[in-house]
């Protein structure tokens, strides 16, 4: 099995430590979190996992129709890649409409047992087709030119996501990342998206005691706009496959000075034009295409992994 990076620990001949920059960000966040140290590779019962903050840990996420049909897939990736974090969809109508299978509570608990940390994603309402995005005609679309309804929709999505997170055993304080895809550059679309995510963040924090995050492309999704809403996301997952794959900063359309204290999951390889592309992995008859991530943000798990990110590439 490939070694996994753990903060301040050497394991399996691969040494990992805190850089001065990472240490500075860690100290700034100490009032919010004490990071558990240590690593357990064997399958164990994780009844007391909680949210941890990782620092430049390697991870992956995927949209697949059948990956979670068999937990052997999770085991194959755990044993044969350096990835320690997996991004999974808890649900949402958007995920279902484009064929992204939601992980069940048993899948997620098995992943925790292997040692994975989990980035929880919810993929529901998307922007109105043609007027605010051109990717897909989703069944549920964010209200345009009706800020109150857009906010209500965000709160509804938060309620659904919180129920799924609770069923999977996510503890209070965990961050759930909303997958908001393209948002066309005009004031009406931006206002609708901002009000939706504001409702999402508010409801998760004040009603369900989770924390709201957001995944979105750095440029075509204008993820930066959420830095100025009343209820700012606790963390972000910016998608940018054109820039540095070894970290979470210096990304296009996203200033370094926002979400800068262990608050970013950089999706460094995806299907965007050019840049680092999704990679294919084959284990027996199973073939899966995955996106790669650099995780420097809160996720759910029992171990705070970290070290250095890199583009891995597939095995097929």
N, C-alpha and C positions, 0 to 999 in steps of 0.2 A: 504494500500500500504506500502511496506517495505521502510524504510528510506534510503536515498542515502547520501553518504559521500561528503561533500563539504569542501574544504580547509578552515581552520580557522573558521568553523561555526558549532554550535550544532543544529541538526535538528531532530525532531521526537523522542527526548529522546536518541539519539545515538550521542555521542560527538566525534568529529574528530579534530585533531590538527596537527601541523607540528612537526615532530621529529627534533632533532638537526641536524641529518644527512640530512634530507630533506630540512631543512632551509638553510643549507650550500650550497646545490646544487641549491636551488632557488636563493640565493643571487648571486651565480656565473653566473646565467643565466639572471639576471635582465636587463642587457644591451640589451638583445634580446627580452624581453617580459615583459609586465605588465600583471599579471594574473587577470582577472576579478573575483570578489567574488560575492557570492550570489547564490540563488537557486530558481527556479520557477518550481513547480511540475505540474501546470495546463498546458493544451495545449495552446500554444501561437504562434503567427506568428514570425518566426525567419528570418527576412530579413537582419539582421546585424550580423550573427554569423561569427566567424573567427577561426583561429587556437589558441588553448589554450594548455598549458602544464599541464598535470595531474601528480599527485604524489601518487603512490601506490593506484590507483583507481581500483575497480573491474570491469571486463568486460567479454565479451564472443564473440566468432566468430563461424561461422558454414558454412559447405558446404551442401546445401540443394537444391533440385530441385523445391521446391514449397513454401518455407517459406514466400517469398515476394508476393505470390499470394493474400494474405489477410493481411492488416495492423493490423487486430486483433491480429495476432501473436506477433507483436511488442508491442502492448498494454499489452498482457498477461505477457510477460517477464518483461516489465517495472513495472507492478503492483505487481508481485509475486516473484521477485528476487532482491537482492541488487545491481545488475549490472548497471553501469551507462554509459558504453562504449560498442558499438557494432562494430565488425569488419565486413565489407561488401566488397564484390567484386564489383568493378565498371565494370568489364568485362575482356576480354582476352580469346584467343582460348583455353588455358590450362584449364581454369575454365569450359568452355562449354564442353570440351571433357570428363571431369570426372564428369559432372553433377552438378557443382556448379552454382546455379542461380545467375545472376547479379542483384543487386538491381537497380530499376529504380530511376530516379530523384525524382519522387513523393514519392516513398518509403523513400528515404533518407530525404527529406524535412519533411515528417511525423515524422520520428525518431527524427529529430532536434526539432520539435514542442513538442514532449513528454518530451524532456529534455535530450535525449541521446547526448553524444559525439560520433563521428564516426571515426573509423580507416579505411581509404580508402586503399583497396588492388587491385592490378592488377596481373592477373594470365595468362600470355601469354607464350612466348617461354620458353621451358625447355631444359635441357641438352640432347644430343644425346642418344637415347635408346641403352642399352647394353654397349656401349663404355664408357658412362659417368654417366649413372643412370640405375637402373633396375626396376623402379616402374611402368612405363607406357610408351607406345609408342605414344608420343604426336604428333599432326599434324604439329606443328611448333617447330623446334629444333635449338638451338644455334649453329652457325657455329664452327666447330672444326678445329684447325690448320689454321685459317684465322682470325687474330685479328681484322683487319679492318672491315670485314663483321660482326663479332660479335658485334663490337662497333656500326655499322650502325643499326643492329637489335635492340640493346638497345635504340637507338635514335628513331627508328620507334615505338617501344612499348611506349616510353615516349609520343610521339605525340598522339597516340591513347588514352592513359590514361588521358592526359591533356584535350582532347576534352570531355571525359566522365565526368571528374571532373568539368569542366566548366558548362556542362549541368545540373549537380546536384547542382550547386551553391557554389562550394568550392572556397574560396577566394585565392588570391595570397599569397604565403608563406605557404600554407598547405602542409603537407608531404603526399606523396603517396607511399605506401610500395609495393615493387615488391615481389611477391611470387615466390621464387626460391627454388625448392625442392632439392632432393638429388644431390650431386656432388661427383662422385667417386674420391678417392684420387690418382690423378696422375697429373703431371705438365701440360699436354695438356688440361685436363678438367678444372683445376683451372685457367689457362690462359684465356680460352674461357669465363668462368663465370665472371672473373674479368673484362675483356674488355666489356662484355655485360652490367654489372652493372655500369661500368664507363660511358658508353654511355648514359645509362638511367639517371644517376645522372646529367651529364653535360647538357643534353637536357632539362630536367625539369627545372633546375635552370636558364639556360642562354637563353632559348627560351620562356619558358612558365611561368616563375616566380613562379613555385612550387618548392618543395624540394623533393629530392629522398630519399626513405628509402628502406629497404629490410627485408623481412621475410624469414627465413630459419632455418632448424634444426641446433643446435649448433655444433654437431659433424658430422653427415652424410652430412650436407650441408656446413660445415666449414665456418660458417658465419664470423669468425674472419678475414678471408683473405681480406675482403673488407675494413679493417681499413688502408690498405697501398696503395690503388689505388689512382690515382691523384685526382679524385672527390669522396671523401669519403661520404658515405650515411649520411644524417643528423641524422637519428635515425634507430634503428633496432628493429625487432620483433623476438627474438630468441625462438625457440621451444625446450623445455627441460622439459619432464614430470617426470624426475627422481630426481630432486633436489627441494630445498626449495620453496614451493608454496606461501610463504608469502611475496616475494619480487622479485627483478630483478637481484640480484647479487649472486655470488657463484654458478654459473651455470657451468656445465662441458664443456670443450673445448672453454671457453670464459673467457678471463681475466677480472678482475674487473676494470682495469684501462683504458679501452676503452669504448667509448659511455657511459660516467659515469656522465653526467650532465643532468638528466631527458631525456634520449635518448633511453629507452628500454621499449618494451612491451613484457613481458615474457608470452609466451603461456605455461601455467603450467599443463594443462591437454589436452592430445591428444591421438591419436591411436597408438603411438609408443609402442614398447614392454615394458612391465612392467610399473611401475610408476602409476601416476594419469591418469585415462582413461576418454574419453569423457562421458558425462552424459546425460541421457534421461529425457526429460520433456514432460508431457502429459497434454494437456488442451482440454477437450472434446474429439473429435475424432482426434485431431491433436497431433502427436508425433514427437518430434524433438530431435536430438542428437547434442550436442554443445561442443565445446572446451572452456576452461576457460582461462582468461588472467589476468595478473596483469599489469596495465598501468601506466608507469612512463615516459611519452614521449609526444611529440606534437601530438594532434589529432584535428579534426575540431568540433567546438561546441560553446556554449555560456557560459559554466560554467566550471571552473577548479575543477574537483572533486578530492578527495584524502582521505587518511586515513590509512587503512591497508588492505592488501589482505589476502585471505584465500581460501582454497578449499571448494566449496559450495556443490557439489553433486546434483543429480537430484531429481525429485519428483515422479518418476515412479518405 
